[in-house]
Each structure stands twice: as structure tokens, then as C-alpha cells.
Amino acid sequence: MRIAEGYYPFTNNDDQVMSKKLYYAEVLELMAPHGMVHPVLLWDDNEVVLIDTNFPLQIEPLQDAIREVGFTLSQITKIILTHQDIDHIGCVKEILAASPNCNVLDSE
């Protein structure tokens, strides 16, 4: 489900807007062993960012949902983990195998 689409400004040192860049945000709806999970995919021309990764052994539903938006696992440039619950960190290993240059950011 697309939750955002818009432009964000790039400014110079004087806070003058120099250009605007298009971005998108999509909530992925995945059926998991214990109910629905909702990772979020953010992207622009340079980055594809996944927020949270689903339960372990559930890479296929995540991969399919990302593919429906128009991307592959290998295109993910960053993973943001909001916290360390298993439904948020479960597929990190598989994503890093598909996208070895991907950076993982976490809060803990």
C-alpha cells in the first residue's frame, strides 16, 4: 500500500532550496506465522531502504512483496531495524546475502 509520494528539498548552506527530489514509501503487507507484519520500503533515485525484515524463514513472501513494488532484494541499499524483535530482524541474513553492500542500521 503506497503511503507517501512526494518531493523533499535539497538546500544549500543558506537554506535556499536548490532542487527537489522525488521519494516513495510503500507498506508491505505480509502474512506471517503469527499474523500480519508490515515492513516498509522507501526509495528514491539513489536508495532502496527496507524498514524491518519479517520473521526468520519468511524471505519468500518478503521477496515477492518487494518484487511487486518493482525491486529485487539485491537492490536494497539499507535496512533499518526499529528494534530487535524476531519479526523485525528475521530475514536480515538472506537480504545481506542477496545485497552484500547493503548497510544495516539499528537502534540498539
Summary of the structure (lengths in Angstrom):
residues: 108
radius of gyration: 15.0
end to end distance: 28.4
largest distance: 51.0
contacts: 293
relative contact order: 0.16
helix: 23%
strand: 40%
